[in-house]
């Protein structure tokens, strides 16, 4: 195949006509496909439905009847131990909540905004509050900070993680910088795992703001696609402790895509001082989360090692989907020189970089032909990708054959819009 940039005007016009005919033929099929969100498919959910049988009316609670009552604000001991092993930290540093880690993140931003951290002035009383946002990143992170009117600053990502030179410059000189969003392992959407050096540089930050916090969303720490190629991010909580800055990090995780997303369990790990401060607010907010669901998950997995077996089953369902998308990209797009994409070893997404000023048009073309994608620009604060190039691909939810159809259509739209962009420049 000839690279598009090497084609002359006549060749591009002829190619455009052919692609338009192909597009109209696909559009006439009336497809209704969706790969907009990183949701598990029904087969992934079925892997965990027997968790519902673990705690029932015949369960012998014994001394655990207190789990049916009010109280135990920071979570049952068994659940704290469970997440401590998962996060490689002490159970004393863990708080176990309900099903959503996103809710915990929202609460932490809200507490900083209304009451401040560890006696520092609440952000709502400050003239300016800013957050650093590695991009492309997770749209729901950005939605939270935008909801509170916090100014967001883009931080470019590279193969090792976010640009630490830029982060250090901002954090160590600007007191209005109060935090940074991070998905450190199999990052959303790039699939990048932060290098050890990046983690160490985070731990050794010297923030101008005493209440600066790293929001370490370790959502995919067990979501490996390849058992023989697993990536693991270095332990930031331990690194911060060793650097003498234990209060610097809030780490989040959950079982949302491990078991059942709508009824999983989420947790936060942080320093003992931060934890005490959080529990003061939680004691006003609630009287304890769903301790039976916490117990259900502990009983279901019995020991932390069994998560590996369970996640290998998840991977066996996800891996063929990721490989199907990547194979189509490599076959149809790699020789043309019009796009780049990541090849993640875990997580839920593929990050696709189209030609500049093409992403919105590609997504719209797909929508018109019956395939929904994540909104172009969603992976940037305020929904504004300065290059209009990034598109998040979410392979998990569609059935495999439907995913292949959606990807073939996506590739066709990439080709069509890329040719149109080249003709504009010709």
N, C-alpha and C positions, 0 to 999 in steps of 0.2 A: 504494500500500500504506500502511496505517495503521501508525504507529510503535507498538510493543508497549506502551510506557510510557503511551500515550494511551488504551489500551483499558480498558474497565471489567471488573468481575469476570466477568460473564456472557460477554462476548466472549472473554476469556482461557480460560474453561472450554470454550467451544465450539471454539476454536482448538486447545486441548490435545487434545481428543477426536479432531479431524481429523488432527493430527500423529501421534498414537499409531497410528491406522489406517494412515497412510502408512509409518510406521516398521515395523510388523509385516509389511506387504507386502514391503518391501525385505529385511527379516530372513529372510523365507521363501525368498528367492532363493539363500541359501547362499553368499554372496560370500566370496572369499578374496583380499583385496587388502592391499597393504602399502606405506605411505609413511612408515615409521618412521625410516629412516636416509637420509642424503644420499649414496647410492651412485650411481655412473654406471650407465646402462642398457647393455644389450649393444651397441646401435648406437654409443654413445660409445666403448666399448672397441674396436669394430671399426675405428674411425678410426686406431688406433695399432698394430694387430697387425703391420704390416709393419716395425715397429721391431725385431722379432725376427730379421729377415733381414739386419740391418746388420752384426752381428759374427757370423761363422760360421767354419767350418774353412777357408774359402778367403780369409779376410780377410788382407790384407798388413800384418802388424804392424810389420815393419821394426824401427825402434829402440824400438817400443812393446811389445816382448815383456815388458818389466819389469812391465807392467800385469797380466800373468798370474801374477805372483809375489807374495810378501809385500811389505809396506812401503807407502810413500807415505801416511802416516797421515792427513794432512789433505785427501787427494783429489788426483787428477791435475790438472795445470795447466790443461788444456783445460776441465775441469768447473768449476774455481774461476773461470775467466774467464767461463764461461757464466752461472753464478749471480751473479757480480759485475755483469754487464751487466743481468741481470734485476732485481737489487736496487739498481742504481745506486750501487755502492760499489767499493772496490778488491779485487782478488782476494787480496791479502795479508790481508784481514779475514775471509776465508771458509774454512770447513771443510765438506767434502762427505762425507756419510755414506752409509748404506744407503737403504732405501725409505721410512722413516717419520719425519716430523718430530715426531710424538708421542713416539717413542722418545727423540729428542734432548731434548725438553722434560722427559721423565721423568728422564733422566740429569742434566740441569742442576739440577733440584730435588733429586735424590739427592745430588749433589756438595755442594750447599749444606748439606744436612742432615748428611752424614757427615764432610765435610772443610772446609767453608767456602770462601768466595771470597777469593782474593788475601790469604791469611793471616788473615782474620777468623775468629772463633770459630765452629766448626760449630754449626748450629742445634740439633742433638740435645743440646747441652750448655746450652741456654738454657731458662729457665723457660717462656717463651711465644714462639711464632712465629706471625705472622699474614700473610695474603695478602689483597689487595683483589681483588674479583671484580665487574667490570661485569655488570649483569643487565638483561634476560635474556642469558645467555652460553652458552658451549660446555660441555656436560656432561662431556666427557673431560678438559678442563682441571681442572674441579672435582674429578673423581675422583682425579687425581694428588695434589693437595694434601691431600685427605681421606685418601688412602692413607698419607701421612706424618704424619697427625695434626696438620696445620697448620690453625689457626683461620681461617675464611674470613669476610670482611666484604662485604656487598652494597654495590655502588655503582650508583646508578640511571643509566640511559642516557637521553640526549635526542637530538634530531636532529643534533647536532654530535659526539656521542661520549659518553664517560662524564662525570659531574659532576666537573669539575676543581676546583671550590671544595672539595668534600668530600675529594677525593684529596689536594690540597695540605695540608689540615688534618690528615689522618691521617699522611701520609708525613713531614711536616716536624716533627711533634710526638711521634711514637711510634716509638721505636727497635725495637720488636718487629715493625713492618711491614717485611717482607723482600722483597716483590714485588707485582706486579700482572699479571693475565692480560689481554691485549688481542688482539682480532682487528680490526685498524684499517681494513681495506678490505672492504666488503660483509660487515660483521660477522655472525657466526653467533650468533643467528638473525635479527637485525633487518635486515640488509642495509645498515646505516648505514656511511658512510665518514667517518672522523674529519676534522674541519676542520683547516685550517692552524694556527689559534689553539690548538686542543687539542694538536697535535703540539709546537708551540713551548712550551707550558706544561709538557708532559712533559719536554722537554729542559732546562728551567730549574728543575726540581724541586730542592729543597735537602733531601735526605733526612736524617732523624735517624740512620738506620742507614747506615754506610759500605758495607754489602753489600746494600743495596736494589737490585733489578734490575727492569727492565720486560721482561716476557716478551711480545715483539711478534710474534705469530703471523700473519704476512702470507700466509695460506694462499690467498687469492683475488685476489692482485695482478694476475693476467692473466685472471681469470674474468669478463669483461664479457658481458652479455646483449645490449647494444645498441652497435654500433660507433660510432654518432654521439652517444652519451650516456655515454661512458666516464668513470668517476670514478677518481681516482688520489690515494692518500694521500701527504702530504708525507714526505720522507725523514728518518726519525727518527735514523738513525745519523749523517748529516751534521749535523743540527740539534744533536745531543748533542756532536759534535766542536766545532762552532762555539761552543757554550755552555761549553766547557771541561770537559765531563763525558763523555768517550768510553766510560767503563766502565759507563755507566748502563743499556745496552740489550743484550739478546740478541734478535736477529731470526731468525725461522724461516720457511722456505718449502720447497716440494717440488714434484715433478711428478706427485704422486699422482693428481690428477684432470685432469692435462694429458695424460698418456699412460695407462699401465696402473697402477692404484692399488696392486696387489700387488707390482709390480716397478718402481716409480719410483725417483727419487733425491731425497734430502732434503739440505738445507744449513742451516748457521747462519752468520750474519754478526755480528761484534762487534768490539770494540777489539783491538789487537794484544796488549795486556796480558792481557785476558781470554782471548784465543785461546791464548797461551802457557800460561796456567794450566790451561785445558781439556785441551790436548795432553799435559800431564804426567800427567793422570789417564787419558786415552785410551791412552797408551803401556802402561799396565798392563792396561787393559780389552781391547784388541784389537791386531792387527798390521796392520790396514788393512781397509777396507770393499771392496765389490765394484767394483773399478776397471774391469772390463769393462762393467758396466752403466752406469757413469759415461761411459765412452767411447762406448757405444752411443747414449746420449742426445745427446751432443755431435755425433756423426756424423749422427744422424737429423735433427736440426734444422739442422746445418751453420752457421747463423748465427742470432742471437737474433731477428731480424726475422721469421723464418719461424714463430715461435711465434704471432704475431698471426694469420697465415693459418690455422694449425691451430685456434686457439681460436675463430675465427669459425665454423669447422665445428662445433665443440662447441656454440657459442651457437645455431646453426641448429637443433640438436636440442633444446636446453633451453628456448629462448624460447617455443615454442608451448605447452609444458607450464606454464610460469609464467603465461602469458597466459590459458590455459584456466582455471586455478585462480582467478586474479584476476577474470576475467570472471564466473565463477559467483558469487564473493563479492559483486561489485558489483551483479549482477542480483538476487540472492536476499536479501542481508543489508543492503546499504547503506541502503535505504529504511526499515529496521526499527529502527535505532538501538540494536542490542544487541551490537555488536562493532566492533572496529577491527583493522586489519592494515597491515603495511608493503607497499610496492610497490618492491622492490629493483631496481637497475639491473645487478646482477651477483651472483655468489656462488651459493649452493645452497639457500637457505631463505627462507621467508616467516614472519614472526613474527605470530601471531594472538592478539589480546587479547579474550577473552570477558568476559561479565559476571562480577563478583567471585563467587568460590565456585562456579564452574561448570566449570572446566577438567577436573578429575578425572572428573566425571560425564559430560562430553561424550566424553572419550577412552574411558571404559568402555562407553558406549552404542555407540560405533563398533565397538569390539572385539566386543561381543555380536552385532553385525550383520555381522561378517566383515571389518572393516577395521582394520588395526593402524596406530597413530600413535605418535610419540615420547611416552614417558610424561609425563603432566602433572607439572610440577615439575622435570623434568630440566634445564631451562635456568637453574636456581638452585642454589647450593651446598646440599649435603645433600639435594637433591631436594625442597626445601621452598619453594615459591612462596608468600610471605606473603599474596598475594591470590587464590591458586588461580585464575588467569585466563589465564596464558600457555600457548600451545600452539605448538610448532614444526612447521611444515608443510614437508615435504621432497618436492618434485614430481618429482625426477629419475628415480627408479628404475622406477615403473610405466609400462607402455605408455600412450599418450595416452588411448585410450578407457577403459582401466581407471582411469586417473587421474581422468577426468571422473566416472566412476561413484563413485569413492571420495570425491571432493569434494562431489558431490550428497548422498551419505549424510552426510558430515560436516556440511554445511549444515543438513540435516534434524535432526541431533542437536543442533546449536547452537540451532536454533529451539525444539525440544522442551524441552531443559534450561532455556533462558532463560525460557520460559513457566512452567515449574514453579517456578523461582525467584521470578518475579513473583507467582505465586499464593500462595507462602509469605508474601510481604509484604502481600498484599491483605487 
